[in-house]
C-alpha cells in the first residue's frame, strides 16, 4: 500500500476542566472563531468515552471558516465527575508529552496578552535563522514560543519572516 492511510489533522481535542478559561485563550487571545457550540448527553456519547453515560459541553473553533481540518475541539464533561490528571511539571519537556503548533504573524501581540493573563511558558518568543530551504521549511527567520494552556497542554506559536535580500 502506498500513500498515507489518514487525512491531515482534522481536530485537536482538549478535555477541559474549565471550558470558559480555555475559551478565554483560544477564542479571546488567539482569535479563533467558534464554529459550533452544543451540549450532548446520554449513554451514546458516554460509550464513545468509555463512560456509562455523560453530559458534555462541546465548542469547536477554527482559525478561519474551514470546518474540515485544523479545528480545536474543547470538551467539558459536566457529569460524571472525572479524575484530574496530574500534568507533567511545567518548564521542562517530558517523554510522551504532546504539543501543537499554530502559525501567526502577530506573535508579539499574542505574547503580550499571554503574559498579561499569567500564562506560563516553556520558552518565550525565541528567534532562530534558517539559512537554507528544505522540503518542509523554507529559509527565513522563525520565532517560536511555547506556552501552556489552562489544562497544561503545550501550544506553540510560530512566526516567520523571509531572510533579508
ZASE-405844 format. One record per residue (C-alpha): y, z, x; residue number from 1. Coordinates in steps of 0.25 Angstrom, whole numbers, plus 5000, padded with zeros to 4 digits. Layout:
+------+------+------+-----+
:   c2 :   c3 :   c1 :   k :
+------+------+------+-----+
:    Y :    Z :    X : NUM :
...
+------+------+------+-----+
This chain:
+------+------+------+-----+
:   c2 :   c3 :   c1 :   k :
+------+------+------+-----+
: 5000 : 5000 : 5000 :   1 :
: 5014 : 4997 : 5005 :   2 :
: 5027 : 5002 : 5002 :   3 :
: 5032 : 5015 : 4996 :   4 :
: 5024 : 5021 : 4985 :   5 :
: 5036 : 5028 : 4979 :   6 :
: 5051 : 5025 : 4976 :   7 :
: 5063 : 5031 : 4983 :   8 :
: 5066 : 5045 : 4979 :   9 :
: 5068 : 5046 : 4964 :  10 :
: 5073 : 5060 : 4964 :  11 :
: 5074 : 5073 : 4971 :  12 :
: 5070 : 5084 : 4962 :  13 :
: 5076 : 5098 : 4965 :  14 :
: 5071 : 5110 : 4957 :  15 :
: 5084 : 5119 : 4956 :  16 :
: 5085 : 5134 : 4954 :  17 :
: 5099 : 5131 : 4949 :  18 :
: 5102 : 5117 : 4943 :  19 :
: 5116 : 5119 : 4942 :  20 :
: 5118 : 5123 : 4956 :  21 :
: 5110 : 5111 : 4960 :  22 :
: 5119 : 5102 : 4951 :  23 :
: 5132 : 5108 : 4957 :  24 :
: 5126 : 5102 : 4970 :  25 :
: 5120 : 5089 : 4966 :  26 :
: 5130 : 5085 : 4955 :  27 :
: 5143 : 5092 : 4959 :  28 :
: 5143 : 5092 : 4974 :  29 :
: 5135 : 5079 : 4977 :  30 :
: 5140 : 5072 : 4965 :  31 :
: 5126 : 5067 : 4959 :  32 :
: 5126 : 5063 : 4945 :  33 :
: 5118 : 5070 : 4934 :  34 :
: 5110 : 5058 : 4928 :  35 :
: 5101 : 5067 : 4919 :  36 :
: 5100 : 5082 : 4915 :  37 :
: 5090 : 5087 : 4906 :  38 :
: 5081 : 5099 : 4903 :  39 :
: 5066 : 5097 : 4901 :  40 :
: 5055 : 5107 : 4897 :  41 :
: 5041 : 5109 : 4893 :  42 :
: 5027 : 5108 : 4899 :  43 :
: 5028 : 5093 : 4902 :  44 :
: 5039 : 5096 : 4912 :  45 :
: 5032 : 5109 : 4917 :  46 :
: 5020 : 5101 : 4920 :  47 :
: 5028 : 5092 : 4930 :  48 :
: 5032 : 5104 : 4938 :  49 :
: 5019 : 5111 : 4937 :  50 :
: 5024 : 5121 : 4927 :  51 :
: 5019 : 5125 : 4913 :  52 :
: 5032 : 5121 : 4907 :  53 :
: 5046 : 5121 : 4911 :  54 :
: 5061 : 5119 : 4907 :  55 :
: 5069 : 5111 : 4917 :  56 :
: 5083 : 5106 : 4918 :  57 :
: 5084 : 5093 : 4926 :  58 :
: 5096 : 5086 : 4932 :  59 :
: 5095 : 5072 : 4938 :  60 :
: 5106 : 5068 : 4948 :  61 :
: 5109 : 5055 : 4955 :  62 :
: 5119 : 5051 : 4965 :  63 :
: 5122 : 5039 : 4957 :  64 :
: 5118 : 5033 : 4944 :  65 :
: 5104 : 5030 : 4949 :  66 :
: 5092 : 5037 : 4941 :  67 :
: 5080 : 5030 : 4948 :  68 :
: 5081 : 5037 : 4962 :  69 :
: 5088 : 5047 : 4970 :  70 :
: 5090 : 5057 : 4960 :  71 :
: 5091 : 5072 : 4961 :  72 :
: 5084 : 5080 : 4950 :  73 :
: 5088 : 5094 : 4948 :  74 :
: 5077 : 5102 : 4941 :  75 :
: 5079 : 5117 : 4936 :  76 :
: 5067 : 5123 : 4930 :  77 :
: 5072 : 5133 : 4919 :  78 :
: 5059 : 5138 : 4915 :  79 :
: 5049 : 5143 : 4920 :  80 :
: 5055 : 5150 : 4932 :  81 :
: 5051 : 5145 : 4945 :  82 :
: 5049 : 5152 : 4958 :  83 :
: 5061 : 5150 : 4968 :  84 :
: 5056 : 5143 : 4981 :  85 :
: 5061 : 5149 : 4994 :  86 :
: 5068 : 5137 : 5001 :  87 :
: 5068 : 5135 : 5016 :  88 :
: 5079 : 5142 : 5023 :  89 :
: 5092 : 5134 : 5023 :  90 :
: 5098 : 5129 : 5036 :  91 :
: 5085 : 5125 : 5043 :  92 :
: 5074 : 5114 : 5040 :  93 :
: 5060 : 5117 : 5035 :  94 :
: 5048 : 5108 : 5035 :  95 :
: 5046 : 5102 : 5021 :  96 :
: 5060 : 5104 : 5017 :  97 :
: 5066 : 5093 : 5008 :  98 :
: 5080 : 5087 : 5009 :  99 :
: 5086 : 5075 : 5002 : 100 :
: 5098 : 5066 : 5007 : 101 :
: 5109 : 5061 : 4999 : 102 :
: 5120 : 5051 : 5005 : 103 :
: 5135 : 5053 : 5004 : 104 :
: 5148 : 5048 : 5009 : 105 :
: 5154 : 5061 : 5004 : 106 :
: 5147 : 5071 : 5013 : 107 :
: 5159 : 5079 : 5017 : 108 :
: 5163 : 5082 : 5003 : 109 :
: 5149 : 5086 : 4999 : 110 :
: 5148 : 5095 : 5011 : 111 :
: 5161 : 5102 : 5008 : 112 :
: 5156 : 5104 : 4993 : 113 :
: 5143 : 5109 : 4998 : 114 :
: 5150 : 5119 : 5008 : 115 :
: 5159 : 5123 : 4997 : 116 :
: 5148 : 5126 : 4987 : 117 :
: 5140 : 5134 : 4998 : 118 :
: 5128 : 5125 : 5001 : 119 :
: 5120 : 5127 : 5013 : 120 :
: 5118 : 5117 : 5024 : 121 :
: 5106 : 5113 : 5033 : 122 :
: 5117 : 5104 : 5040 : 123 :
: 5131 : 5102 : 5037 : 124 :
: 5136 : 5087 : 5038 : 125 :
: 5131 : 5082 : 5051 : 126 :
: 5135 : 5068 : 5056 : 127 :
: 5125 : 5060 : 5065 : 128 :
: 5127 : 5046 : 5070 : 129 :
: 5116 : 5036 : 5069 : 130 :
: 5120 : 5025 : 5079 : 131 :
: 5109 : 5014 : 5074 : 132 :
: 5104 : 5008 : 5062 : 133 :
: 5090 : 5012 : 5057 : 134 :
: 5082 : 5006 : 5046 : 135 :
: 5085 : 5018 : 5037 : 136 :
: 5099 : 5023 : 5043 : 137 :
: 5110 : 5015 : 5048 : 138 :
: 5119 : 5019 : 5059 : 139 :
: 5130 : 5028 : 5056 : 140 :
: 5136 : 5042 : 5055 : 141 :
: 5127 : 5050 : 5046 : 142 :
: 5132 : 5064 : 5041 : 143 :
: 5121 : 5073 : 5035 : 144 :
: 5122 : 5087 : 5029 : 145 :
: 5110 : 5095 : 5023 : 146 :
: 5112 : 5106 : 5013 : 147 :
: 5104 : 5114 : 5003 : 148 :
: 5105 : 5112 : 4988 : 149 :
: 5105 : 5124 : 4979 : 150 :
: 5089 : 5125 : 4980 : 151 :
: 5089 : 5124 : 4995 : 152 :
: 5085 : 5109 : 4995 : 153 :
: 5091 : 5101 : 5007 : 154 :
: 5101 : 5090 : 5004 : 155 :
: 5107 : 5081 : 5014 : 156 :
: 5120 : 5073 : 5012 : 157 :
: 5120 : 5061 : 5022 : 158 :
: 5133 : 5053 : 5025 : 159 :
: 5134 : 5040 : 5032 : 160 :
: 5145 : 5032 : 5040 : 161 :
: 5143 : 5020 : 5047 : 162 :
: 5146 : 5020 : 5062 : 163 :
: 5160 : 5016 : 5066 : 164 :
: 5161 : 5002 : 5071 : 165 :
+------+------+------+-----+
